[in-house]
Each structure stands twice: as C-alpha cells, then as structure tokens.
Amino acid sequence: MKLPLAASSLLLTLALSACASLNPMHWFGNKKPVAQPAALLIIKNQINVATVWHTSLSDKKTAAFSPAAVLDAIYIASNRNELARINPQNGQRVWKIKTPANLSAGVGASLDSEFLGTKKGELVAYDANGKQRWTTTLSSSIEGVPRAADGILVVRTGDGDIYGLDAATGTQKWRYRHTLPSLTLQSQAGVVLYKGGVFAGYAGGKLLALTLDTGSIGWDSEVSIPHGATEIERINDVTSNPVVNDHEVCAVNFQGRLACFDVHSGNQLWAKDMSSTSGLAMDDNNIYVSDTEGNVYAFESEHGVNLWKQSALHLRQLTAPCRVGDYLAVGDLQGYIHFLSLEDGHFVARIATDGSPILTPPVPYRNGLLVQTGKGDLYFISLS
C-alpha cells in the first residue's frame, strides 16, 4: 500500500475497501487543530534577485516536474502531457509537443535526448527537435527523474525496481529487483549517478549503491531502523535523493535520521536524528537539509557538527535546499524562494513566483536558478 505525498506535505491515503484521507497531524491520535504555516518575516533583500523571464505550460493541477538544462536548451514537462523546449535567453518556446498520457516523471536529459516516464510504466526518449527516438515499457509507473551517464539511462519504478537501459535505444542492460514494505510513502525519489555508481534511498530506511555498468549491488546500509507501535509510526522511508561526493554519500528519511556513509564501503560515518521528506544538498564542506517541520539546517559534512538552524519557515513545506553561488535557496508552499546565508542561515533575500507550491528543488543555472512551480510556470531567477 502506497501513501502519497501531496504538495510536499504528507497526506496519507489508505486504499482499503474505501479510501480515507488522514491529516498528518492526526496520525498519532493528536486531535488538536492543525497548525498553520508560519507567517513570513518582513525582510529587506541584501542581494539583488530578479526574475529574468518566466514561461508556462498552464497546468490544470499541481504537479512535481523538474526542468532539465542541456547546452543551449531547457526542457520542461507538464501534467497536460506536454514537453517543451525553452530558449534560455528569453524564455520563449522553441517547440511544444504532446506526449503519452499520465506523465509521472521528468524531465531527464542527456546531451542528445530528453526522457519522460508515465504512470503506466512507459519510458519515452525524444531528440532535441521533439521527435520520438524510442519507447519502452517497464514493470510499473516511472518514479523520479531518469538519469543518464556513460551511455546508460537509469530509471526507477514504483514497485521498487531500478533499470539500466541503453540510452540510445532503450534496450534493457540490467535490472535490480527490490521488494518494498507493505506500507510506503509515495515519492518522487529517483537515483543519483556518480562516477560509475548508482545511489538510491528506499522505503524502510535503506540506502544502496549499485554499479552503473552492470547493476550489481555494491553495498546496502540502514539510514535508520523503524520504531514505533503502529505501522504508520514505523514508516521511515527515504523519499528524496541522496547526495554524494568522492568520500561520502548522505541520505535523510522520514521519522528517522540524516546519515552519511563511506561512499566505497557503505560504513556509517555519522548520523543525526531527523525527519525529512524533501531532502538535502551538499557542497565541499557542508550538508544542508529541510526537515518536515520547516526548519533548515547546516551540518559540517565530515563529522556532522550542527553549524546553524533557520526555524522561521515553520510548516511552510519546504523543498530540498539548493546551493547557488554563496547562498542557499529553498522553495515553499506559496511559491516563494527564500535565500539564506551559508554562514549562519539568516535571510538575505526572497522572491515570489506564481503563488502555487514549489514541489521540486530549484535547479542551479548559470548565474541563478531555474524554478518550476506546481502549476507549471518556469522561472529563471538571477542573483547579483
């Protein structure tokens, strides 16, 4: 049974003889009124942030798609089953095409292709002119952004499997099979590719490493162990992508921990109690994470020393942080992008988008960010 994450919050839907929705504040018998997101503090921008351009695919419903930037093109998808190429200079559409119905994942991209997945398990590749190159059908819905490296496209499906495909033809090269727990949180966690490795977090608090060329397992480690008296209390899924560098790979899970592991052996280096569904970011020295309460933390990456905590965005359903220049950016449920100081986490700027939730992390691009909102608008925001 899969429990969906809605608008970056945790909305449980139990599919039994009938469907019932549970407010996350009531999971554990808490009958108090649901707490409201924090009002925004009035700040004066200390840096110049501006919308250079924005464009829209006019989604009817909110959806969690991410833009892909390749060379001189940006690609975006929508839940109206469209794929568009955007001119990065002015935000104008170069072309727009209809895609297979019920898109669930995208946009993934290589130097010569874009990749989209559907809820029926279809994976489709297009060229730079929007012409379909190939399509293949996998075991279940495509989840997370398809990732390509060294001619191999890696994609994850809703039943827990990970596939390695020939990026040019869609031919299957390998398949890693994984059995999921009976109760999981729906997410858009995909995979991370790094120097010949495939890294993925799983329901049940698992983090694993596979080899890119063969899909063989390198190691399988626990981010945290489930605890609690009920099935819901024991949910500790990793619902976001890990982050990785030459020395360590780190992941965070719901009702669990933030944990870092040796990238080669999978041995745990350090861990902190944490609950997050949105995820984390890494730079040369630090780990940054947004938790389920709306706090943003910075930890020193080698030993896990807590450097600072920003708590003024309580319950604002934050995206994973994104390092951009000398700042950290997070999006929220009302379409704001908040910029924080890397040194101590104080606010240095804020900018509004279209008012709909930002469901995927901002993407660093040139001297700023690409931000795709829940209703489909794409913004290029510059910093100076």
MIKERO-829567 format. One record per residue (C-alpha): residue number from 0; residue in one letter; x, y, z. Coordinates in steps of 0.2 Angstrom, whole numbers, plus 5000, padded with zeros to 4 digits. Example, Ala and Ser with C-alpha at 12.3 -4.5 7.8 and 13.67 -1.06 7.14 Angstrom:
// residues 2
{0, "A", {5062, 4978, 5039}};
{1, "S", {5068, 4995, 5036}};
***
This chain:
// residues 384
{0, "M", {5000, 5000, 5000}};
{1, "K", {5007, 5017, 4995}};
{2, "L", {5004, 5033, 5004}};
{3, "P", {5005, 5048, 4993}};
{4, "L", {5015, 5064, 4997}};
{5, "A", {5004, 5079, 4992}};
{6, "A", {5011, 5096, 4989}};
{7, "S", {5027, 5092, 4999}};
{8, "S", {5017, 5088, 5014}};
{9, "L", {5012, 5070, 5020}};
{10, "L", {4994, 5066, 5015}};
{11, "L", {4990, 5048, 5019}};
{12, "T", {4978, 5039, 5008}};
{13, "L", {4973, 5022, 5013}};
{14, "A", {4966, 5011, 4999}};
{15, "L", {4956, 4998, 5008}};
{16, "S", {4938, 4994, 5004}};
{17, "A", {4936, 5013, 5003}};
{18, "C", {4948, 5027, 5003}};
{19, "A", {4951, 5038, 5018}};
{20, "S", {4962, 5053, 5020}};
{21, "L", {4971, 5056, 5036}};
{22, "N", {4978, 5073, 5041}};
{23, "P", {4997, 5070, 5046}};
{24, "M", {4993, 5080, 5062}};
{25, "H", {4981, 5066, 5067}};
{26, "W", {4992, 5051, 5063}};
{27, "F", {4996, 5048, 5081}};
{28, "G", {4980, 5052, 5090}};
{29, "N", {4983, 5071, 5090}};
{30, "K", {4966, 5079, 5089}};
{31, "K", {4972, 5097, 5091}};
{32, "P", {4968, 5109, 5077}};
{33, "V", {4981, 5108, 5063}};
{34, "A", {4995, 5121, 5065}};
{35, "Q", {4996, 5134, 5052}};
{36, "P", {5012, 5138, 5042}};
{37, "A", {5022, 5152, 5049}};
{38, "A", {5019, 5170, 5043}};
{39, "L", {5033, 5177, 5033}};
{40, "L", {5045, 5189, 5042}};
{41, "I", {5047, 5205, 5034}};
{42, "I", {5065, 5206, 5027}};
{43, "K", {5075, 5218, 5016}};
{44, "N", {5084, 5210, 5002}};
{45, "Q", {5103, 5211, 5004}};
{46, "I", {5107, 5204, 4987}};
{47, "N", {5099, 5208, 4970}};
{48, "V", {5087, 5194, 4965}};
{49, "A", {5076, 5196, 4950}};
{50, "T", {5065, 5186, 4938}};
{51, "V", {5074, 5187, 4921}};
{52, "W", {5059, 5178, 4912}};
{53, "H", {5046, 5166, 4915}};
{54, "T", {5035, 5154, 4904}};
{55, "S", {5021, 5142, 4907}};
{56, "L", {5013, 5126, 4901}};
{57, "S", {4997, 5131, 4911}};
{58, "D", {4994, 5115, 4921}};
{59, "K", {4977, 5112, 4927}};
{60, "K", {4983, 5103, 4943}};
{61, "T", {4999, 5105, 4953}};
{62, "A", {5012, 5093, 4948}};
{63, "A", {5030, 5089, 4953}};
{64, "F", {5041, 5090, 4937}};
{65, "S", {5059, 5097, 4936}};
{66, "P", {5067, 5106, 4922}};
{67, "A", {5082, 5100, 4913}};
{68, "A", {5095, 5111, 4906}};
{69, "V", {5107, 5105, 4892}};
{70, "L", {5119, 5116, 4882}};
{71, "D", {5108, 5129, 4874}};
{72, "A", {5091, 5122, 4879}};
{73, "I", {5080, 5120, 4893}};
{74, "Y", {5066, 5107, 4893}};
{75, "I", {5050, 5106, 4904}};
{76, "A", {5035, 5094, 4906}};
{77, "S", {5018, 5097, 4912}};
{78, "N", {5003, 5086, 4918}};
{79, "R", {4994, 5091, 4902}};
{80, "N", {5006, 5078, 4895}};
{81, "E", {5017, 5091, 4886}};
{82, "L", {5036, 5093, 4883}};
{83, "A", {5043, 5109, 4878}};
{84, "R", {5060, 5116, 4873}};
{85, "I", {5063, 5133, 4880}};
{86, "N", {5076, 5146, 4874}};
{87, "P", {5087, 5150, 4889}};
{88, "Q", {5090, 5168, 4883}};
{89, "N", {5072, 5174, 4883}};
{90, "G", {5061, 5160, 4890}};
{91, "Q", {5052, 5158, 4873}};
{92, "R", {5046, 5141, 4867}};
{93, "V", {5056, 5134, 4853}};
{94, "W", {5043, 5119, 4851}};
{95, "K", {5030, 5110, 4861}};
{96, "I", {5024, 5093, 4858}};
{97, "K", {5011, 5081, 4865}};
{98, "T", {5017, 5066, 4875}};
{99, "P", {5010, 5049, 4881}};
{100, "A", {4996, 5052, 4894}};
{101, "N", {4998, 5052, 4913}};
{102, "L", {5016, 5058, 4914}};
{103, "S", {5024, 5054, 4931}};
{104, "A", {5042, 5058, 4929}};
{105, "G", {5054, 5070, 4920}};
{106, "V", {5062, 5079, 4913}};
{107, "G", {5078, 5068, 4912}};
{108, "A", {5091, 5073, 4899}};
{109, "S", {5107, 5068, 4891}};
{110, "L", {5117, 5078, 4878}};
{111, "D", {5106, 5072, 4864}};
{112, "S", {5090, 5066, 4872}};
{113, "E", {5076, 5070, 4884}};
{114, "F", {5067, 5057, 4894}};
{115, "L", {5049, 5056, 4902}};
{116, "G", {5040, 5042, 4911}};
{117, "T", {5022, 5038, 4913}};
{118, "K", {5011, 5031, 4927}};
{119, "K", {5009, 5015, 4915}};
{120, "G", {5027, 5012, 4915}};
{121, "E", {5031, 5019, 4898}};
{122, "L", {5048, 5027, 4896}};
{123, "V", {5050, 5038, 4881}};
{124, "A", {5065, 5047, 4873}};
{125, "Y", {5065, 5062, 4862}};
{126, "D", {5078, 5071, 4852}};
{127, "A", {5082, 5089, 4853}};
{128, "N", {5069, 5093, 4840}};
{129, "G", {5055, 5084, 4849}};
{130, "K", {5055, 5069, 4838}};
{131, "Q", {5052, 5052, 4847}};
{132, "R", {5068, 5042, 4847}};
{133, "W", {5061, 5026, 4856}};
{134, "T", {5049, 5020, 4869}};
{135, "T", {5049, 5005, 4881}};
{136, "T", {5038, 4999, 4894}};
{137, "L", {5044, 4994, 4911}};
{138, "S", {5036, 4985, 4926}};
{139, "S", {5026, 4999, 4934}};
{140, "S", {5025, 5018, 4935}};
{141, "I", {5041, 5028, 4932}};
{142, "E", {5046, 5037, 4948}};
{143, "G", {5059, 5051, 4949}};
{144, "V", {5069, 5059, 4936}};
{145, "P", {5078, 5047, 4923}};
{146, "R", {5097, 5049, 4924}};
{147, "A", {5109, 5046, 4910}};
{148, "A", {5128, 5044, 4911}};
{149, "D", {5141, 5034, 4901}};
{150, "G", {5128, 5029, 4888}};
{151, "I", {5117, 5021, 4901}};
{152, "L", {5100, 5028, 4907}};
{153, "V", {5095, 5023, 4924}};
{154, "V", {5077, 5024, 4930}};
{155, "R", {5067, 5018, 4945}};
{156, "T", {5049, 5011, 4945}};
{157, "G", {5035, 5011, 4958}};
{158, "D", {5037, 4993, 4963}};
{159, "G", {5055, 4997, 4969}};
{160, "D", {5065, 4990, 4954}};
{161, "I", {5079, 5000, 4946}};
{162, "Y", {5083, 4998, 4927}};
{163, "G", {5099, 5001, 4917}};
{164, "L", {5095, 5004, 4899}};
{165, "D", {5105, 5008, 4883}};
{166, "A", {5102, 5027, 4882}};
{167, "A", {5102, 5027, 4863}};
{168, "T", {5090, 5013, 4860}};
{169, "G", {5080, 5009, 4877}};
{170, "T", {5086, 4991, 4877}};
{171, "Q", {5087, 4984, 4895}};
{172, "K", {5105, 4981, 4900}};
{173, "W", {5101, 4976, 4919}};
{174, "R", {5088, 4976, 4932}};
{175, "Y", {5089, 4977, 4951}};
{176, "R", {5074, 4970, 4960}};
{177, "H", {5069, 4976, 4977}};
{178, "T", {5054, 4971, 4987}};
{179, "L", {5045, 4986, 4996}};
{180, "P", {5037, 4986, 5013}};
{181, "S", {5018, 4984, 5013}};
{182, "L", {5015, 5002, 5018}};
{183, "T", {5026, 5015, 5010}};
{184, "L", {5025, 5034, 5006}};
{185, "Q", {5023, 5039, 4988}};
{186, "S", {5038, 5050, 4982}};
{187, "Q", {5047, 5056, 4968}};
{188, "A", {5064, 5049, 4974}};
{189, "G", {5074, 5043, 4959}};
{190, "V", {5093, 5039, 4958}};
{191, "V", {5109, 5048, 4959}};
{192, "L", {5123, 5044, 4947}};
{193, "Y", {5141, 5047, 4952}};
{194, "K", {5157, 5041, 4945}};
{195, "G", {5151, 5024, 4939}};
{196, "G", {5139, 5022, 4954}};
{197, "V", {5120, 5022, 4956}};
{198, "F", {5114, 5028, 4973}};
{199, "A", {5096, 5026, 4979}};
{200, "G", {5086, 5028, 4995}};
{201, "Y", {5072, 5016, 4999}};
{202, "A", {5056, 5013, 5009}};
{203, "G", {5061, 5006, 5026}};
{204, "G", {5076, 5017, 5028}};
{205, "K", {5088, 5009, 5016}};
{206, "L", {5102, 5016, 5006}};
{207, "L", {5110, 5006, 4992}};
{208, "A", {5124, 5008, 4980}};
{209, "L", {5124, 4999, 4963}};
{210, "T", {5137, 4998, 4949}};
{211, "L", {5132, 5008, 4934}};
{212, "D", {5138, 4996, 4920}};
{213, "T", {5130, 4980, 4927}};
{214, "G", {5118, 4985, 4941}};
{215, "S", {5127, 4973, 4954}};
{216, "I", {5125, 4979, 4972}};
{217, "G", {5140, 4987, 4980}};
{218, "W", {5133, 4989, 4997}};
{219, "D", {5116, 4991, 5006}};
{220, "S", {5115, 5001, 5023}};
{221, "E", {5102, 5007, 5035}};
{222, "V", {5099, 5026, 5036}};
{223, "S", {5088, 5021, 5051}};
{224, "I", {5078, 5007, 5059}};
{225, "P", {5059, 5008, 5060}};
{226, "H", {5052, 5011, 5078}};
{227, "G", {5035, 5013, 5085}};
{228, "A", {5020, 5003, 5090}};
{229, "T", {5009, 5005, 5074}};
{230, "E", {5013, 5003, 5055}};
{231, "I", {5012, 5022, 5052}};
{232, "E", {5023, 5026, 5067}};
{233, "R", {5036, 5014, 5059}};
{234, "I", {5036, 5022, 5042}};
{235, "N", {5054, 5028, 5039}};
{236, "D", {5055, 5029, 5021}};
{237, "V", {5069, 5039, 5011}};
{238, "T", {5058, 5049, 5000}};
{239, "S", {5072, 5061, 4992}};
{240, "N", {5088, 5058, 4983}};
{241, "P", {5104, 5056, 4992}};
{242, "V", {5119, 5067, 4989}};
{243, "V", {5137, 5061, 4985}};
{244, "N", {5155, 5066, 4983}};
{245, "D", {5171, 5057, 4982}};
{246, "H", {5171, 5052, 5000}};
{247, "E", {5154, 5050, 5007}};
{248, "V", {5135, 5048, 5002}};
{249, "C", {5122, 5055, 5013}};
{250, "A", {5103, 5052, 5014}};
{251, "V", {5089, 5058, 5026}};
{252, "N", {5072, 5049, 5029}};
{253, "F", {5055, 5052, 5037}};
{254, "Q", {5054, 5049, 5056}};
{255, "G", {5072, 5043, 5055}};
{256, "R", {5089, 5051, 5053}};
{257, "L", {5101, 5061, 5042}};
{258, "A", {5116, 5049, 5040}};
{259, "C", {5132, 5049, 5030}};
{260, "F", {5141, 5034, 5024}};
{261, "D", {5158, 5030, 5016}};
{262, "V", {5155, 5030, 4998}};
{263, "H", {5165, 5015, 4994}};
{264, "S", {5161, 5003, 5009}};
{265, "G", {5144, 5009, 5015}};
{266, "N", {5150, 5010, 5033}};
{267, "Q", {5141, 5024, 5043}};
{268, "L", {5152, 5039, 5047}};
{269, "W", {5139, 5049, 5057}};
{270, "A", {5120, 5051, 5060}};
{271, "K", {5108, 5064, 5067}};
{272, "D", {5090, 5061, 5072}};
{273, "M", {5080, 5070, 5059}};
{274, "S", {5063, 5069, 5049}};
{275, "S", {5063, 5075, 5031}};
{276, "T", {5053, 5071, 5015}};
{277, "S", {5060, 5085, 5004}};
{278, "G", {5079, 5081, 5005}};
{279, "L", {5096, 5088, 5006}};
{280, "A", {5110, 5097, 4997}};
{281, "M", {5129, 5095, 4999}};
{282, "D", {5144, 5106, 4995}};
{283, "D", {5163, 5104, 4998}};
{284, "N", {5161, 5107, 5017}};
{285, "N", {5143, 5105, 5022}};
{286, "I", {5127, 5096, 5022}};
{287, "Y", {5110, 5106, 5021}};
{288, "V", {5093, 5099, 5025}};
{289, "S", {5075, 5104, 5026}};
{290, "D", {5065, 5095, 5039}};
{291, "T", {5046, 5091, 5040}};
{292, "E", {5044, 5105, 5052}};
{293, "G", {5050, 5118, 5040}};
{294, "N", {5067, 5120, 5048}};
{295, "V", {5083, 5122, 5038}};
{296, "Y", {5099, 5115, 5045}};
{297, "A", {5118, 5116, 5040}};
{298, "F", {5130, 5102, 5046}};
{299, "E", {5148, 5100, 5044}};
{300, "S", {5150, 5086, 5032}};
{301, "E", {5165, 5077, 5039}};
{302, "H", {5159, 5074, 5057}};
{303, "G", {5141, 5081, 5057}};
{304, "V", {5143, 5096, 5068}};
{305, "N", {5127, 5107, 5068}};
{306, "L", {5133, 5124, 5061}};
{307, "W", {5116, 5133, 5061}};
{308, "K", {5097, 5131, 5061}};
{309, "Q", {5084, 5143, 5052}};
{310, "S", {5067, 5140, 5060}};
{311, "A", {5057, 5155, 5054}};
{312, "L", {5049, 5144, 5040}};
{313, "H", {5039, 5133, 5051}};
{314, "L", {5027, 5121, 5042}};
{315, "R", {5030, 5130, 5025}};
{316, "Q", {5033, 5114, 5016}};
{317, "L", {5050, 5117, 5010}};
{318, "T", {5059, 5110, 4995}};
{319, "A", {5076, 5102, 4997}};
{320, "P", {5089, 5116, 4999}};
{321, "C", {5099, 5121, 4983}};
{322, "R", {5117, 5129, 4984}};
{323, "V", {5118, 5144, 4972}};
{324, "G", {5133, 5154, 4972}};
{325, "D", {5137, 5160, 4990}};
{326, "Y", {5119, 5156, 4996}};
{327, "L", {5106, 5143, 4999}};
{328, "A", {5089, 5143, 4991}};
{329, "V", {5073, 5134, 4996}};
{330, "G", {5055, 5135, 4989}};
{331, "D", {5039, 5134, 4999}};
{332, "L", {5020, 5130, 4998}};
{333, "Q", {5016, 5148, 4992}};
{334, "G", {5028, 5149, 4978}};
{335, "Y", {5042, 5159, 4987}};
{336, "I", {5060, 5156, 4985}};
{337, "H", {5070, 5161, 5001}};
{338, "F", {5089, 5164, 5000}};
{339, "L", {5099, 5160, 5016}};
{340, "S", {5117, 5165, 5021}};
{341, "L", {5128, 5150, 5020}};
{342, "E", {5137, 5157, 5035}};
{343, "D", {5123, 5157, 5048}};
{344, "G", {5107, 5154, 5039}};
{345, "H", {5100, 5172, 5041}};
{346, "F", {5088, 5178, 5026}};
{347, "V", {5097, 5188, 5013}};
{348, "A", {5083, 5189, 5000}};
{349, "R", {5066, 5182, 4995}};
{350, "I", {5056, 5182, 4978}};
{351, "A", {5039, 5177, 4974}};
{352, "T", {5033, 5166, 4959}};
{353, "D", {5015, 5162, 4954}};
{354, "G", {5009, 5158, 4971}};
{355, "S", {5007, 5139, 4968}};
{356, "P", {5018, 5126, 4978}};
{357, "I", {5035, 5123, 4973}};
{358, "L", {5037, 5104, 4974}};
{359, "T", {5054, 5101, 4967}};
{360, "P", {5071, 5109, 4972}};
{361, "P", {5077, 5124, 4962}};
{362, "V", {5090, 5120, 4949}};
{363, "P", {5106, 5130, 4948}};
{364, "Y", {5108, 5138, 4931}};
{365, "R", {5121, 5150, 4925}};
{366, "N", {5121, 5165, 4937}};
{367, "G", {5105, 5160, 4946}};
{368, "L", {5091, 5147, 4947}};
{369, "L", {5078, 5138, 4937}};
{370, "V", {5062, 5135, 4947}};
{371, "Q", {5047, 5126, 4941}};
{372, "T", {5031, 5129, 4951}};
{373, "G", {5017, 5116, 4954}};
{374, "K", {5005, 5124, 4941}};
{375, "G", {5019, 5123, 4928}};
{376, "D", {5027, 5140, 4927}};
{377, "L", {5046, 5140, 4924}};
{378, "Y", {5056, 5155, 4931}};
{379, "F", {5074, 5160, 4928}};
{380, "I", {5079, 5170, 4943}};
{381, "S", {5096, 5179, 4943}};
{382, "L", {5107, 5183, 4958}};
{383, "S", {5119, 5198, 4959}};
***
